[in-house]
Amino acid sequence: MQACCVNHAEVVFKGLLEKKEGVPSELQVFVNRILKDHSLFAKYIRMYAEVRVAILKKYVTAQATIYRCSNCEGDSTLIILSAPLLLLIWRISMLFMRGINKWELNDKKLIVDFKSVDGALKSEFKEMIDEYLNGGERSFLTLSHEIEKVKEVPKVCLEDFHYADVFANLWVMGHEVAHTISEDKLSQVTSELLEIRKATAKFVDLYDLYPSVAHEWEEELNADLIALLLLYLTEAKRLKVDLEDVLVRETIASKIAGGVALACEAMYHIVRNVYPENTKDLNELKHPPLEIRWQVVKSYLMQISRPRANVSIFYFADVISRISFSFTDQ
């Protein structure tokens, strides 16, 4: 993006905040930091969009807004990330860690001992979800008491969950940017992105959906997989490693899978509380169910990482899923 487009993004951002009764968020500092640490991924993002973080009244997701620069008249995109959503993902990761007794590597295998989740911990989890859904605000910078609760968690576990939180945020950003990229721009980035579109169209055909619903599903799955691919490729470049090495592919894929799983579990608990009765008619859903999105992500990550037959790249994602399930009323 040109400098004038970036400057105009700030004007658009302020206008949207006024319209939606929103305020900028302190989490902008956190997002800027992870974009700086993942500069290659950030470079892709900033080719098409500027990212801002805000607390928007009655708004619980991320959004992408296309605008025309007043100076060069070029089209650009402003992505507004919901600060409460990013905070919820972080808080969930902090709480999930408290469901772990032991977390250690033994002969390159992860050994995890789970705690029994008691009523008090479940109540705390429910209160956290309710607070999010009711628009409650808590400052990211004043949650030292939540950090204190995980002080006994093994260091390796803390590090893994930190990476999961970072990749969850990056995946959400990449998803929103992918929604705004046209077919011609896709082909300029990499031909694989066009192949994604073909594959998702073929997959969605299996569900015999109304054309309008099928189109919505395709767009969501495309955005999921485009973000996934770009995370995978840019992470290898960031680490300066060779993707021809199967161990490298497995390691990167596992970390990304953990991040996507964390984001999906957060969204699962949101959806489950907003819509406690699941509809059986898929044509009533503009977004594919999260379990379908996750299976598509898993399949594609397997395809691009090509792990060894005896290696699971989803071991950390499975740990997150298991802990998440323990917080679900049976």
JOKAUR-V182949 format. One record per backbone hydrogen bond with DSSP energy under -1.0 kcal/mol. NH is the residue of the N-H (numbers start at 1). CO is the residue of the C=O. E is the energy in kcal/mol with one decimal. If there is no record, write none. Layout:
[[NH/CO/E] [NH/CO/E]]
This chain:
[[6/2/-1.9] [7/3/-2.4] [8/4/-2.1] [9/5/-1.5] [10/6/-1.0] [12/8/-2.3] [13/9/-2.7] [14/10/-2.3] [15/11/-1.9] [16/12/-2.4] [17/13/-2.3] [18/14/-2.0] [19/15/-2.1] [20/16/-2.6] [22/17/-3.1] [23/55/-2.0] [25/53/-1.8] [28/25/-1.7] [29/26/-1.6] [31/27/-2.5] [32/28/-2.6] [33/29/-1.9] [34/30/-2.1] [35/31/-2.1] [36/32/-2.0] [37/33/-2.4] [38/34/-1.7] [42/38/-2.4] [43/39/-2.2] [44/40/-1.5] [45/41/-2.3] [46/42/-3.0] [48/45/-1.3] [49/45/-2.5] [50/77/-2.2] [52/79/-3.0] [54/81/-2.2] [55/23/-2.9] [57/20/-1.1] [59/56/-1.8] [63/80/-2.1] [65/78/-2.9] [67/76/-2.7] [69/74/-2.8] [73/69/-1.2] [76/67/-2.9] [77/48/-1.1] [78/65/-3.0] [79/50/-3.3] [80/63/-2.7] [81/52/-3.1] [83/54/-2.6] [86/82/-2.1] [87/83/-2.7] [88/84/-2.3] [89/85/-2.3] [90/86/-1.9] [91/87/-2.8] [92/88/-2.7] [93/89/-2.0] [94/90/-2.0] [95/91/-2.2] [96/92/-3.0] [97/93/-1.7] [99/96/-2.2] [100/97/-1.4] [101/113/-3.8] [102/113/-1.5] [104/111/-2.1] [106/109/-3.0] [109/106/-1.1] [111/104/-3.3] [113/102/-2.3] [115/99/-2.2] [122/118/-2.1] [123/119/-2.5] [124/120/-2.0] [125/121/-2.1] [126/122/-2.6] [127/123/-2.5] [128/124/-1.9] [129/125/-2.2] [130/126/-2.9] [131/127/-2.4] [132/128/-1.9] [133/129/-2.6] [134/130/-2.1] [135/132/-1.4] [136/131/-3.1] [142/139/-1.6] [147/143/-1.6] [148/144/-2.2] [150/147/-1.3] [151/148/-1.4] [153/150/-1.5] [158/154/-2.2] [159/155/-2.5] [160/156/-2.4] [161/157/-2.5] [162/158/-2.0] [163/159/-2.4] [164/160/-2.0] [165/161/-2.2] [166/162/-2.3] [167/163/-2.9] [168/164/-2.2] [169/165/-2.0] [170/166/-2.3] [171/167/-2.5] [172/168/-2.0] [173/169/-2.2] [174/170/-3.0] [175/171/-2.4] [176/172/-1.8] [177/173/-2.3] [178/174/-2.4] [179/175/-1.2] [180/177/-1.8] [186/182/-2.2] [187/183/-1.8] [189/185/-1.2] [190/186/-1.9] [193/190/-1.3] [195/191/-1.5] [196/192/-1.7] [197/193/-1.3] [198/194/-1.6] [199/195/-2.4] [200/196/-2.7] [201/197/-1.9] [202/198/-1.8] [203/199/-2.3] [204/200/-2.9] [205/201/-1.5] [206/203/-1.4] [207/204/-2.0] [208/205/-1.2] [214/210/-3.1] [215/211/-2.1] [216/212/-1.6] [217/213/-2.5] [218/214/-2.5] [219/215/-2.2] [220/216/-2.0] [221/217/-2.6] [222/218/-2.8] [223/219/-2.1] [224/220/-2.2] [225/221/-2.4] [226/222/-2.8] [227/223/-2.0] [228/224/-1.8] [229/225/-2.8] [230/226/-2.3] [231/227/-2.0] [232/228/-2.3] [233/229/-2.6] [234/230/-2.3] [235/231/-2.0] [236/232/-1.5] [237/233/-1.6] [238/234/-2.5] [239/235/-2.2] [241/236/-2.2] [245/242/-1.8] [249/245/-2.1] [250/246/-2.4] [251/247/-2.1] [252/248/-2.5] [253/249/-2.5] [254/250/-2.2] [255/251/-1.9] [256/252/-2.3] [257/253/-2.6] [258/254/-2.0] [259/255/-1.7] [260/256/-2.6] [261/257/-2.6] [262/258/-2.1] [263/259/-2.2] [264/260/-2.7] [265/261/-2.6] [266/262/-2.1] [267/263/-2.3] [268/264/-2.5] [269/265/-2.1] [270/266/-1.6] [271/267/-2.9] [272/268/-2.9] [273/269/-1.4] [274/270/-2.1] [275/271/-3.3] [284/281/-2.0] [285/282/-1.8] [293/289/-2.2] [294/290/-2.8] [295/291/-1.7] [296/292/-2.2] [297/293/-2.4] [298/294/-2.7] [299/295/-2.3] [300/296/-2.3] [301/297/-2.7] [302/298/-2.2] [303/299/-1.7] [304/300/-2.3] [305/301/-1.8] [306/302/-1.9] [311/308/-1.9] [318/314/-2.8] [319/315/-1.7] [320/316/-2.2] [321/317/-2.4] [322/318/-2.6] [323/319/-2.4] [324/320/-2.6] [325/321/-2.3] [326/322/-1.5] [327/324/-1.2] [328/325/-1.7]]
